[in-house]
Amino acid sequence: MGEVTVQYERRISVSQSNEWHELDERKSQILRIIIRDYVQTAEPVGSETLVQKYELNVKPATVRNEMAAMSDLGYLRQPYTSAGRVPSDRGYRYYVERLSAPQPSALKMQKFVKQAPREGDSLPEVLSASLRLLSGATGAAAVATTARDETLQLARCVITPYNKERALLVCVFDNGYVENKLFDLGGTLSSTQFEHLQNAVTSLYEGQTLATLQARARTPLPTLPTPEENAALERIHKAIQSAAQDAARGDLFYEGALQIVEKPEFQRHIRLLENVLRALDNKKQVYDTLENSHPDEMHVLIGEENPVEELQPCTLVFMRYDSGPRRGGMIGVLGPTRMDYDHAMPTVQNVASALSKVLKEILES
């Protein structure tokens, strides 16, 4: 696979409906400039700065009046008296819906290809490689989930001797998820006994769904030729059930937390930073936020739209990737609301598309 380019489509799902007050051309121009300037500087934008820096061909007083009007409408806010204005969450939402101009992302995927799509790579390994690329490309933390799906099937199950008394169980599911389990054999087994075990495991478990595997806790196991093999099969049975539980649960992965730490708004407010990092580490709420969202379109949660209170200083931009024939999880970026939306949205779409292609190739190899 070489370079992957995705034509960005404005298909954004939002968490709540908004009653917009449509802005005229001048107000829209000023809001667009304020947002883009604030994205670059993280400093409030004043009317004098706008007039001098962007050649608006109007007087500062006119710009001040327009900014005051947009503040009254909720699109701008003044962080402190005598300061310039900064965008509000509502202002960012209006920008995303009405004013943004995302460019088709021509993100080169050669580095990604070298890191990820190798036969035998597990889904977590591929996700980690994707997230490192996405975080580096956007300057934000990158997050991804594996989907909850009890209809997943155990595609392959392999037992390999590890040492005299232990073996490695490798479970490969049909979405690319790989779970490795070391378990005690209870004694030393011959190559013939290992062959008996592998044949039994292949017959019993391959092709079964996670729901079926988890429901087989009390299912009688077949009798093998020796007591040692029967004891080992009992241990393998428990290990496979544990692997099925792990695969069915779904998980959250993230890379690039340092990108959040380095942002000036979080360096100025350490408690906000601590809350964001704690939410990422706790995983469950962030996982639920991503997985409970719209399944197809790009999803953008800005500031207070985030259901996780600790993430309300942030924006989440994410969408679903495909995992071969299976429903994949979500992948996206997490950063301050002062995010470069024009760059972040098409880049997320690009990486999600490339990730889907990589997983399809791996699963079909």
C-alpha positions as a printed Julia matrix, in Angstrom:
365×3 Matrix{Float64}:
   0.0     0.0    0.0
   1.42    3.41  -0.92
   0.1     6.89  -0.31
  -3.52    7.1    0.78
  -5.51   10.24   0.06
  -9.1    10.68   1.16
 -11.45   13.33  -0.18
 -12.94   14.94   2.9
 -16.73   14.99   3.04
 -18.62   17.32   5.33
 -20.64   14.62   7.1
 -20.51   15.53  10.75
 -22.74   14.12  13.43
 -23.3    16.38  16.45
 -24.37   15.5   19.94
 -27.11   18.07  20.2
 -29.12   20.33  17.93
 -28.3    24.03  17.85
 -30.55   26.96  17.13
 -28.22   29.11  15.06
 -28.38   32.86  14.64
 -27.01   33.14  11.11
 -24.1    35.56  10.84
 -23.77   38.02   7.98
 -20.69   38.02   5.77
 -18.68   40.48   7.89
 -19.38   38.72  11.18
 -18.58   35.37   9.6
 -15.28   36.74   8.33
 -14.37   38.13  11.74
 -15.34   34.92  13.56
 -13.31   32.85  11.08
 -10.24   35.06  11.56
 -10.56   35.11  15.36
 -10.77   31.32  15.52
  -7.82   30.78  13.19
  -5.71   33.37  15.02
  -6.57   31.92  18.42
  -5.74   28.41  17.2
  -2.24   29.66  16.35
  -1.54   31.97  19.33
  -3.73   30.81  22.26
  -4.09   34.51  23.08
  -7.29   36.62  23.12
  -7.77   38.55  19.89
  -8.47   42.29  19.99
 -10.03   44.54  17.38
  -6.81   46.51  16.79
  -4.93   43.29  16.12
  -7.54   42.13  13.64
  -7.5    45.39  11.7
  -3.7    45.67  11.58
  -2.87   42.02  11.02
  -5.56   41.02   8.57
  -6.28   44.22   6.58
 -10.01   44.15   7.1
 -10.41   47.65   5.58
 -12.74   48.73   8.36
 -12.2    50.8   11.48
 -11.34   49.12  14.82
 -14.57   50.55  16.26
 -16.58   48.7   13.62
 -14.8    45.45  14.45
 -15.38   46.05  18.19
 -19.11   46.49  17.56
 -19.26   43.3   15.53
 -17.33   41.4   18.19
 -19.65   42.72  20.9
 -22.67   41.61  18.87
 -21.21   38.1   18.43
 -20.48   37.98  22.16
 -24.14   38.75  22.84
 -25.08   35.89  20.49
 -22.79   33.52  22.38
 -20.18   32.97  19.65
 -17.37   34.84  21.43
 -16.44   35.43  25.04
 -14.13   37.79  26.9
 -11.91   35.86  29.32
 -11.3    38.92  31.5
 -12.05   42.65  31.52
 -10.23   44.69  28.87
  -9.05   41.54  27.09
  -9.74   40.69  23.5
 -12.19   37.96  22.59
 -11.82   34.19  22.29
 -14.2    31.73  20.65
 -16.85   30.06  22.79
 -17.88   26.43  22.38
 -20.84   27.73  20.4
 -18.49   29.74  18.2
 -16.39   26.69  17.46
 -19.54   24.72  16.65
 -20.71   27.41  14.24
 -17.29   27.36  12.62
 -17.3    23.58  12.19
 -20.82   23.58  10.76
 -20.72   26.75   8.64
 -17.27   28.23   8.14
 -14.58   25.57   8.19
 -12.7    24.78   5.0
 -11.08   21.38   5.5
  -8.51   20.55   2.86
  -8.19   17.02   1.43
  -5.47   15.45   3.54
  -2.63   14.0    1.48
  -1.01   12.45   4.54
   1.69   10.08   3.3
   1.2     6.63   4.73
   4.59    5.03   3.97
   5.71    5.38   7.59
   2.41    3.9    8.72
   2.79    1.0    6.31
   6.25    0.19   7.65
   4.98    0.18  11.23
   1.69   -1.65  10.95
   0.54   -3.96   8.2
   2.55   -7.11   8.75
   1.0   -10.55   8.7
   0.5   -11.67  12.28
   0.23   -8.16  13.76
  -2.46   -7.95  16.4
  -5.2    -5.35  16.32
  -3.73   -3.48  19.34
  -0.36   -3.28  17.55
  -1.95   -1.87  14.4
  -4.0     0.61  16.44
  -0.94    1.8   18.37
   0.93    2.44  15.11
  -2.08    4.33  13.72
  -2.41    6.43  16.85
   1.26    7.42  16.87
   0.9     8.61  13.27
  -2.36   10.46  13.97
  -1.04   12.16  17.09
   2.1    13.31  15.33
   0.15   14.61  12.33
  -2.37   16.63  14.36
  -0.45   17.71  17.47
  -3.2    16.21  19.62
  -3.64   13.05  21.66
  -4.99   10.21  19.54
  -7.57    7.72  20.83
  -9.08    4.51  19.5
 -11.37    1.74  20.66
 -11.92   -1.89  19.84
 -15.62   -2.52  19.44
 -17.78   -4.56  21.79
 -19.06   -7.41  19.65
 -20.0   -10.83  21.01
 -20.66  -12.07  17.47
 -16.91  -12.09  16.81
 -15.63  -15.52  15.93
 -12.48  -17.3   17.04
 -10.82  -17.75  13.66
  -7.74  -19.65  14.78
  -6.39  -21.12  18.0
  -2.78  -22.34  18.24
  -0.97  -24.04  21.12
   2.83  -23.78  21.22
   5.22  -25.27  23.83
   6.85  -22.49  25.87
   8.98  -24.55  28.25
   8.73  -27.99  29.85
   5.64  -27.19  31.91
   4.06  -24.19  30.17
   2.52  -23.46  26.79
   1.43  -20.4   24.85
  -2.13  -20.17  23.6
  -2.65  -17.77  20.66
  -6.28  -16.88  19.87
  -6.91  -14.96  16.63
 -10.39  -13.48  16.2
 -11.95  -12.58  12.88
 -11.62   -8.82  13.42
  -7.83   -9.11  13.75
  -7.77   -9.09  17.54
  -5.08  -11.43  18.92
  -4.99  -12.61  22.52
  -1.99  -14.5   23.93
  -2.27  -16.57  27.11
   0.51  -18.45  28.92
  -0.79  -21.38  30.94
   0.58  -24.28  32.99
   0.41  -27.7   31.4
   0.53  -29.51  34.72
   3.43  -31.64  33.47
   5.59  -32.37  30.46
   3.76  -33.4   27.28
   5.11  -35.18  24.23
   4.77  -33.86  20.68
   2.06  -36.47  20.07
   0.1   -35.24  23.09
   0.43  -31.65  21.84
  -0.94  -32.78  18.5
  -3.95  -34.38  20.24
  -4.56  -31.14  22.14
  -4.29  -28.99  19.02
  -6.74  -31.2   17.14
  -9.21  -31.06  20.03
  -8.93  -27.28  20.34
  -9.36  -26.76  16.6
 -12.48  -28.94  16.57
 -14.02  -27.49  19.74
 -13.37  -23.76  19.47
 -12.46  -22.48  16.01
 -15.4   -20.82  14.28
 -17.28  -20.28  17.56
 -18.58  -16.84  18.52
 -17.48  -15.05  21.68
 -20.96  -15.47  23.12
 -20.77  -19.23  22.58
 -17.26  -19.47  23.99
 -18.23  -17.58  27.13
 -21.33  -19.74  27.59
 -19.36  -22.99  27.55
 -18.11  -22.76  31.14
 -19.83  -25.98  32.21
 -19.82  -27.79  28.86
 -18.34  -31.3   29.22
 -15.05  -31.66  27.38
 -14.17  -34.68  25.23
 -11.98  -37.35  26.73
  -8.44  -37.51  25.35
  -6.13  -40.57  25.45
  -4.21  -39.67  28.65
  -4.95  -37.98  32.0
  -2.21  -35.41  31.28
  -3.93  -34.35  28.07
  -7.33  -34.1   29.77
  -5.86  -31.9   32.52
  -4.16  -29.69  29.92
  -7.39  -29.39  27.94
  -9.2   -28.16  31.07
  -6.57  -25.43  31.47
  -6.78  -24.51  27.78
 -10.56  -24.31  28.05
 -10.27  -21.75  30.89
  -7.62  -19.78  28.99
  -9.81  -19.58  25.87
 -12.75  -18.37  27.93
 -10.56  -15.69  29.47
  -9.37  -14.64  26.0
 -12.99  -14.48  24.78
 -13.96  -12.25  27.71
 -11.06   -9.9   26.94
 -11.97   -9.75  23.25
 -15.67   -9.12  23.93
 -15.12   -6.32  26.41
 -13.54   -3.79  24.04
 -10.75   -1.45  25.08
  -9.5     2.13  24.79
  -6.03    2.91  23.44
  -4.36    6.3   23.32
  -1.05    7.84  22.32
   0.4    11.33  22.56
  -0.76   12.49  25.99
   2.32   14.75  25.99
   0.68   16.72  23.18
  -2.01   17.77  25.68
   0.5    18.51  28.45
   2.37   20.94  26.2
  -0.67   23.06  25.28
  -0.52   26.52  26.95
  -4.13   26.47  28.17
  -3.39   23.33  30.18
  -0.02   24.56  31.41
  -1.84   27.6   32.81
  -4.5    25.42  34.49
  -2.83   22.31  35.87
  -6.02   21.02  37.5
  -7.77   20.9   34.12
  -4.81   18.96  32.74
  -4.9    16.51  35.64
  -8.61   15.91  35.07
  -8.13   15.19  31.34
  -5.24   12.77  31.96
  -7.17   11.04  34.73
 -10.15   10.54  32.42
  -7.88    8.96  29.8
  -6.32    6.64  32.35
  -9.68    5.57  33.75
 -10.72    4.69  30.17
 -14.31    3.53  30.79
 -16.08    6.89  30.41
 -14.03    7.87  27.38
 -14.63    4.44  25.85
 -18.39    4.74  26.4
 -18.42    8.26  24.91
 -16.76    7.03  21.73
 -18.63    3.76  21.33
 -22.08    5.18  22.13
 -21.82    7.8   19.37
 -23.04    7.8   15.78
 -21.73    4.68  14.02
 -20.94    6.07  10.56
 -20.35    9.79  10.26
 -17.51   11.82  11.7
 -18.4    12.93  15.2
 -17.21   16.21  16.73
 -17.8    16.87  20.44
 -16.82   20.39  21.45
 -16.32   21.51  25.05
 -19.5    21.11  27.07
 -20.95   18.77  24.44
 -18.64   16.14  25.96
 -20.62   13.94  28.38
 -17.46   13.35  30.43
 -17.09   16.45  32.6
 -13.31   16.13  32.83
 -13.08   16.4   29.03
 -15.14   19.57  28.69
 -12.04   21.76  28.13
 -11.43   19.55  25.07
 -12.75   18.6   21.67
 -13.03   15.03  20.42
 -12.99   14.42  16.66
 -13.52   10.78  15.74
 -15.11    8.27  13.39
 -15.46    4.53  12.97
 -12.93    2.36  11.16
 -13.68   -1.01   9.58
 -12.07   -4.21  10.82
 -12.32   -6.4    7.75
 -15.88   -7.7    7.47
 -16.52   -6.74  11.08
 -17.71   -3.54  12.7
 -14.59   -1.76  13.88
 -14.09    0.63  16.75
 -13.57    4.39  16.75
 -10.4     6.38  16.06
  -9.84   10.09  16.51
  -8.07   12.93  18.29
  -8.49   14.67  21.63
  -7.18   18.18  22.13
  -8.16   21.58  23.48
 -11.23   23.25  21.97
  -8.63   25.53  20.36
  -8.08   22.84  17.75
  -7.17   23.23  14.09
 -10.45   21.76  12.87
  -9.6    22.33   9.2
  -6.65   19.98   9.58
  -7.89   17.58  12.27
 -11.12   16.48  10.59
  -9.72   15.37   7.21
  -6.66   13.83   8.9
  -8.85   11.69  11.16
 -10.85   10.62   8.12
  -7.65    9.81   6.22
  -6.16    7.68   9.0
  -9.48    5.88   9.62
  -9.62    4.98   5.93
  -5.98    3.84   5.86
  -6.47    1.8    9.04
  -9.51    0.08   7.52
  -7.49   -0.79   4.43
  -4.57   -2.13   6.48
  -6.84   -4.34   8.61
  -8.56   -5.68   5.51
  -5.18   -6.64   4.03
  -3.99   -8.28   7.24
  -7.19  -10.25   7.74
  -7.22  -11.44   4.13
  -3.54  -12.43   4.1
